[in-house]
Amino acid sequence: MTSPSPLRRALLLMVASAVLFGFMAFAAKLASARLSGSQVAMLRFATGLAPALLIPRYRRSAFTFQRWDLLLYRGFFGGLAVLCYFIAIEHINVGVATLLNYTAPLFSGTFSILFLREHISPKVLIPMPVALAGVFLVVHAHARPGDILGFGTWELVGALSAVFSGAAVTAMRAARQGENSWAVYTSFCLLGTLLTAPLAIATWKQPSGDEWISLAATSLFAIGAQLLLTFSLRWVDAMTVGVISQLAVVVAMLLGVTVLDERLGAMAIAGAALTIGGVVGVVYVTSWAKRTVVAADEVAPEA
């Protein structure tokens, strides 16, 4: 039997990466049943620093950089994105929180126009409203009395995670013009640890045995997903990455429904389908215009 081609292998690794990101969200939900989302996020960031601190080759690359200001922006907004994402996971359905977070491409495209002076095709105005309509349907399906258009406090926090992720991606795309991937990744984990630490310490609860397992799973799934995605990007373009990354939303939703008994009615399913389709459309239009291969964080939300 012949070995699979590099492209086919990369596509399989990318699918595995998206599945791991979905499992990461699920593990974070289990950990945040009693622990705060900020505590889970801090431990996820701190664990993510291990490869850059413990492996000499990666450590040298991590602390070799040119534009500390861009790395600061990337780490700051990326840290806020994950903090909001994990807090949302703590308080609302893991599938809904993940869906909101994975609308980040809608905002990264907008920020690229405003701050990087990039030209985006007007065709993006077709799928973007579709995605936003889908988000409305999903949150409206879970609306509570007093919510505004279906958005309660924690749905708004989940939406903010996508906004911050879009800002982080924009800063990272600028930084990647002169910085190596390990410097970008380490700045993300380091600043993320510092940003989440105050709230995590203020709400700290000593994890139990089962909770340590969930925390470890959250961190390992995140690191594994990132490494698989980074490796596969040697052969796969940004459009394909953006499309396959939406599989994480499906995985998180399925795990929430089947394992955690989270409610997902017909309206929410229809909204999720519209949102994912709209985001994929935005990724398709913007990536087709750029025709470029990008780093993992340029298409995948902060996780």
C-alpha positions, 0 to 999 in steps of 0.5 A, spaced: 500 500 500 502 506 498 503 512 503 498 517 503 500 524 500 502 530 504 496 534 502 491 528 504 495 527 511 495 534 512 487 534 511 486 528 516 491 532 521 486 538 520 480 534 521 483 531 528 485 538 530 478 541 529 475 535 533 481 536 539 478 543 539 471 541 540 473 536 545 477 542 549 471 546 549 467 540 552 473 538 557 473 546 559 465 545 561 466 539 565 472 543 569 468 549 570 462 545 573 465 548 580 471 552 578 471 558 575 472 559 567 478 564 569 481 559 573 481 554 567 483 559 562 489 561 567 491 553 567 490 552 560 495 558 558 500 556 564 500 549 561 501 551 554 508 555 556 511 548 557 514 547 550 517 554 550 520 553 557 522 546 557 525 545 550 531 549 548 530 549 541 523 552 542 525 557 547 530 560 543 525 561 538 520 564 543 525 569 545 527 571 538 523 577 536 523 584 532 516 587 534 515 586 541 509 591 540 505 587 536 506 581 540 504 585 546 497 586 542 497 579 540 497 576 547 493 581 550 487 581 545 488 573 545 488 572 552 482 576 553 479 572 547 480 566 551 478 569 558 471 571 555 470 564 551 472 560 558 467 564 562 462 563 557 463 556 557 462 556 564 455 559 564 452 557 558 451 551 553 458 549 551 456 549 544 453 556 544 459 558 547 463 555 542 459 557 536 459 565 538 467 564 539 468 561 532 464 567 529 471 570 530 473 571 522 467 576 521 471 581 526 478 579 523 476 581 516 473 587 519 479 589 523 484 587 517 480 593 513 481 598 518 488 597 521 491 593 515 488 597 510 487 590 506 482 590 501 476 585 502 471 583 496 464 586 497 461 579 496 463 578 503 457 582 505 453 576 502 455 571 507 456 575 513 449 577 514 447 570 514 452 568 519 449 574 524 442 571 523 444 564 525 447 567 531 441 571 533 437 564 532 441 560 536 441 565 542 434 567 541 432 559 542 436 559 549 433 566 551 431 568 558 426 573 560 430 580 560 435 578 555 436 583 549 434 580 542 436 573 546 443 576 548 444 575 556 450 577 560 454 571 558 452 570 551 455 577 550 461 575 553 461 569 548 460 574 543 466 579 546 471 573 545 470 573 538 471 580 537 477 580 541 479 574 537 479 578 531 483 583 534 488 578 536 488 575 529 489 582 526 495 583 530 498 576 529 498 577 522 501 583 522 507 580 527 507 574 523 511 578 517 517 579 521 516 574 527 517 566 528 511 562 530 514 560 537 515 568 539 507 569 537 505 563 540 509 564 547 507 571 547 499 569 547 500 564 552 505 568 557 500 574 556 494 570 557 497 567 563 498 574 566 491 577 564 487 571 567 491 570 573 488 576 577 481 573 576 483 566 577 486 567 583 480 571 586 475 566 584 480 560 586 478 553 588 482 547 590 481 542 584 479 535 586 481 529 583 476 529 577 477 536 576 485 535 575 483 530 570 478 535 566 484 541 567 489 536 564 485 534 558 483 541 557 490 543 556 492 537 552 487 537 547 489 545 546 496 543 545 495 537 541 490 541 536 494 547 535 500 543 534 496 538 529 494 545 525 500 548 525 503 542 522 498 541 517 498 548 514 505 547 510 500 544 505 493 547 506 491 554 504 487 558 509 480 557 506 480 550 507 483 551 514 477 556 516 472 551 513 474 545 517 475 549 523 468 550 524 468 542 525 470 544 532 463 547 533 459 541 531 463 537 536 462 541 542 455 541 540 454 534 539 458 533 546 454 538 550 447 534 547 449 527 548 453 527 554 451 534 558 444 533 556 444 540 553 438 542 550 438 544 542 432 545 539 430 546 531 431 553 532 438 553 535 440 547 530 437 551 524 441 557 527 447 553 528 447 551 520 446 558 518 452 561 522 457 556 520 455 556 513 456 564 513 462 564 517 465 559 512 462 563 506 466 569 509 472 565 510 471 563 503 471 570 500 476 573 504 481 567 503 480 567 495 482 574 495 488 573 498 490 566 496 495 565 501 497 560 506 497 563 513 498 561 520 494 557 525 491 563 529 489 567 522 483 562 521 482 559 528 479 562 534 483 563 540 483 557 544 
